Amino acid sequence: MRKFKKIATLALALCAIVLPMATMAEDAAPEITAADAMFTVNNVWMMVATFLVFIMHLGFATVETGLTRAKNTVNILFKNTAIVAIGLLTYTLIGFNLMYPGFAEGSAGIFGFAGFGVSSPEGAAGLIDYAGGNYTYWTDFLFQGMFAATAATIVSGAVAERVKLGPFLIFCTIYVAIIYPWVGSWKWGGGWLDAKGFYDFAGSTLVHSVGGWGALAGIIVIGPRLGKYVGGKVKGIMGHNMPLLTIGVFLLWLGWFGFNGGSVLSADPGAVSYVLVTTSLAAAAGIIGSMTISWIVQKQPDLSMVLNGCLAGLVGITAGADVVSVSASIIIGLVCGGVAVVSVMMFDRLKLDDPVGATTVHLVCGILGTLFVGVFSADHSLGVQALGVVAYAAVCFPAALILFLILKFTVGIRVSKEEELKGLDLGEHGMEAYHGFQFFTNV
């Protein structure tokens, strides 16, 4: 009994010491609010979306590799690797602050620059107070930086198999450092087009057609591949790896969940899930549209056309994924997928050689997607959408054309005939992607 009393007394003493300490610790601990929790959720989703957009660069690399010949594989992969680095570094140095300059109220909103480098506001201003509790300054920078690199990647495929590596990288550096963020500021940076009501949710124009105009200028200046147009006829030059092409397209479709889903700029469950639905339906409809038209026109189903049709649907829906209806997203995908087939053939008729169909997918369907916002959304004007398309064309195409012409007449942009026939892997890099394998090609 005495032992029990001693134990009870000791327990009471311990409680007298521990309970006040626990209360003090509880009082000292910061309170976790609903706003803090949502900030974390939003920011995590934005980082996941950033990772998905990053994966798209692997998709672009495999698509371009699959649609070109084996002898140019190393060159394709090298360009796609370098472009990511160039895009991120130039966006750090100049691009981010050129795209988001903080136009002064009452200014024309045409050009602005907030200074070199990136620097997060101190404390909460760069964290929970930065974007209404949706993401941090650094998450914003990295997400937008991945978009910047994408614009330059589009040009890579169009000029594949005959462009000199050094001049191409110079073009990409200037184009992604200055042209892309400058024209991007007109809408996403709160510039003059934004003030007029122009709408581009995730970049049918701001990313895809900007890259597409650069691609068109490139193929005009550099000319077609050897053996592509002979005796007034179009000679098909088949890609060497359809499995790689297919893998690349599915990687891009996956990445588009981040490209469009992340463009909600929060983890809002209703908005994000809706955008993912319209995005997927447009991609699926793009496949059906391109399959139908290619089967009718070519008398047989063409895998490369169908896969490009998927990408065409994705590019087409990107401008209005959050504002068009579900049925409209299917129509957009069907139209873009069908148009992609006709557009590829049209470019060939014009003797504009684009090995991967970048001008079709990103330029033609980027324009269509932007205009479709004015057709299918009552809140947006078709006239204003058309104004935006024309404005971007008026700057991006001449700028890219001038850059390519300067490079052509100074350092040259096309490899020699011998190097093109031998392959850029050996000519530019001194290595082979498939060492020891024998490939039989006519060109």
Stockholm file with secondary structure:
# STOCKHOLM 1.0

chainA/1-443         MRKFKKIATLALALCAIVLPMATMAEDAAPEITAADAMFTVNNVWMMVATFLVFIMHLGFATVETGLTRAKNTVNILFKNTAIVAIGLLTYTLIGFNLMYPGFAEGSAGIFGFAGFGVSSPEGAAGLIDYAGGNYTYWTDFLFQGMFAATAATIVSGAVAERVKLGPFLIFCTIYVAIIYPWVGSWKWGGGWLDAKGFYDFAGSTLVHSVGGWGALAGIIVIGPRLGKYVGGKVKGIMGHNMPLLTIGVFLLWLGWFGFNGGSVLSADPGAVSYVLVTTSLAAAAGIIGSMTISWIVQKQPDLSMVLNGCLAGLVGITAGADVVSVSASIIIGLVCGGVAVVSVMMFDRLKLDDPVGATTVHLVCGILGTLFVGVFSADHSLGVQALGVVAYAAVCFPAALILFLILKFTVGIRVSKEEELKGLDLGEHGMEAYHGFQFFTNV
#=GR chainA/1-443 SS CHHHHHHHHHHHHHHHHHHHHHHHHHHHSCCCCHHHHHHHHHHHHHHHHHHHHHHHHHHHHHHHHHHSCGGGHHHHHHHHHHHHHHHHHHIIIIIHHHHSCCCCTTSCCSCCCCCSSCCCCSGGGGTTTTTTTSCCHHHHHHHHHHHHHHHHHHHHHHTTTTBCHHHHHHHHHHIIIIIHHHHHTTTTTSCHHHHHTCCCSSCIIIIIIHHHHHHHHHHHHHCCCTTSEETTEECCCCCSCHHHHHHHHHHHHHHHHHHHHGGGCSCCHHHHHHHHHHHHHHHHHHHHHHHHHHHHHHSSCCHHHHHHHHHHHHHHHTTTTTTSCHHHHHHHHHHHHHHHHHHHHHHHHTTCCCTTCHIIIIIIHHHHHHHHHHHHCTTSCHHHHHHHHHHHHHHHHHHHHHHHHHHHHHTCSBCCHHHHHHCHIIIIISCCTTTTCCCCCCC
#=GC SS_cons         CHHHHHHHHHHHHHHHHHHHHHHHHHHHSCCCCHHHHHHHHHHHHHHHHHHHHHHHHHHHHHHHHHHSCGGGHHHHHHHHHHHHHHHHHHIIIIIHHHHSCCCCTTSCCSCCCCCSSCCCCSGGGGTTTTTTTSCCHHHHHHHHHHHHHHHHHHHHHHTTTTBCHHHHHHHHHHIIIIIHHHHHTTTTTSCHHHHHTCCCSSCIIIIIIHHHHHHHHHHHHHCCCTTSEETTEECCCCCSCHHHHHHHHHHHHHHHHHHHHGGGCSCCHHHHHHHHHHHHHHHHHHHHHHHHHHHHHHSSCCHHHHHHHHHHHHHHHTTTTTTSCHHHHHHHHHHHHHHHHHHHHHHHHTTCCCTTCHIIIIIIHHHHHHHHHHHHCTTSCHHHHHHHHHHHHHHHHHHHHHHHHHHHHHTCSBCCHHHHHHCHIIIIISCCTTTTCCCCCCC
//
